[in-house]
Amino acid sequence: MTSNALRRLPSVDALMNTPAAADLCDEYGREAALDSLRTILQNTREQLKAGQPAAVEADALLAQAAQTLAERFLPTLRPVINAIGIIIHTNLGRAPLSTAAQQAISEAAGQYSTLEFNLDDGKRGSRLRHASDLLVEVTGAEAGLVVNNNASALVLILSALALGKEVIISRGQLVEIGGGFRVPEVMEQSGAKLVEVGTTNRTRASDYARAVTPNTALLMRAHYSNFKVIGFTEDTPLHEMAAVAHQHGLLLVDDVGSGALLDTAAYGLEHEPTVQESLAAGCDLVAFSGDKLLGAPQAGIIVGKKALIDTLKQHPLARAIRADKLCLAGLTATLDHYRRGEATIQIPVWRMIAMPLTELQARAQQWADVTGGQVIAGESAVGGGSLPGETLPTALLALTVESPDAFAARLRQSRYPVIARIARDQVLFDPRTVLPGQDEPLLATIQACR
Ligand SMILES: *Cc1c(COP(=O)(O)O)cnc(C)c1O
């Protein structure tokens, strides 16, 4: 029986001569198709020799090859549906971009561009000019600079302005932001000497003033964006820090973190410090991320005094951490939404923050009608190192299934993975972070996984 089956097993040449194999060659390349068929034949032979049943028909073997090739060629970086309800989720790629930003990126990606080219005189231009005028316009700063991300922006600032010198920071702000990003380690990496003042819960202006020495370069504030200090606390207001810094001829640098340009308090949230407020309080430089509350691609943005920005631009590190053209294209298109006053309509993270509860309830109800689940009240979070502990009321689709963990795993392992939340033995889906156009694939995936 085994030897009979072995004899019926087609040769790799016979399989390669079928139309199905030709399709696999077209799709994945001849090498990969051949390799896959050889492996499948080898495995089948071993199974038969071991006395195990195995399919030997050409169709079955080719179908196996199609399946393994499809899995092997699936990209590891691919879109998912965020049904968790955390708007800026670092593990899921932070801010989704506006349509205009996506289009700008696509154009810059597929064509030549004016990246470093001046159309007036046909000579070399600067890649930094694309975002800098817009940054000045929307933040009111004297000048702006874009680099790879906020962590690198801070390294650049400290390397250029505080190398071998002292930087004074409150003990309460020596924080880890997540993903191993620790403010003190970043500061030390840049060759600045950290001088800690105050206590974990209280730091006063006089603490900063007392720590100033002839070797001090600057005072720094790091927004502790991912946790809350409550109770007996006192943070020195930025304008008081600015007064201390400027009395001593020093600089004040603010790592404001999430880069809000709009007031989150308008949407029932606590007020997240804005870039404009830091500048108005007298900060000389303000650094923030592009892909958090700004709603742009990954970037580190520095705005502030023109002379300082010029110094930063000329530092060798600036070249090493420069922003790429796709980032600049997406960032300028995003900043343009702020300039036009349409940020809350066009930028997905702000649209999600502003989404009315009635709309969320209606969508959750539609999902419940299709899936037979219930609609329950719940909470969404902003995430991304902003507004810790703050939530927005939402409506959730709640599904009761046999094994929530196994169901959530099937959702994740689908072709268009769905990332859901589990609470109180139910699987929960938050419409707030499910993008327009994702309802249909979401529901199809839910139904297929049950
Ligand atoms: C997120 C964050 C950073 C790191 O920014 P990246 O753009 O991820 O490098 C630094 N500081 C604060 C306060 C943050 O919230």
The ligand as a Tripos MOL2 file, in Angstrom:
@<TRIPOS>MOLECULE
LIG
   15    15     1     0     0
SMALL
NO_CHARGES

@<TRIPOS>ATOM
      1 C1          6.6440   59.6910   23.0440 C.3       1 LIG1
      2 C2          7.5670   60.5530   23.8000 C.ar      1 LIG1
      3 C3          8.9300   60.5930   23.4630 C.ar      1 LIG1
      4 C4          9.5180   59.7420   22.3740 C.3       1 LIG1
      5 O1          9.0870   60.2000   21.1230 O.3       1 LIG1
      6 P1          9.3630   59.3390   19.7850 P.3       1 LIG1
      7 O2          8.8100   60.2020   18.6930 O.co2     1 LIG1
      8 O3          8.6220   58.0500   19.9580 O.co2     1 LIG1
      9 O4         10.8290   59.1580   19.6820 O.co2     1 LIG1
     10 C5          9.7460   61.4370   24.1810 C.ar      1 LIG1
     11 N1          9.2690   62.2000   25.1840 N.ar      1 LIG1
     12 C6          7.9590   62.1920   25.5460 C.ar      1 LIG1
     13 C7          7.5000   63.0570   26.6780 C.3       1 LIG1
     14 C8          7.0530   61.3670   24.8470 C.ar      1 LIG1
     15 O5          5.7690   61.3610   25.1980 O.3       1 LIG1
@<TRIPOS>BOND
     1     1     2 1
     2     2     3 ar
     3     2    14 ar
     4     3     4 1
     5     3    10 ar
     6     4     5 1
     7     5     6 1
     8     6     7 2
     9     6     8 1
    10     6     9 1
    11    10    11 ar
    12    11    12 ar
    13    12    13 1
    14    12    14 ar
    15    14    15 1
@<TRIPOS>SUBSTRUCTURE
     1 LIG1         1 GROUP 0 **** ****
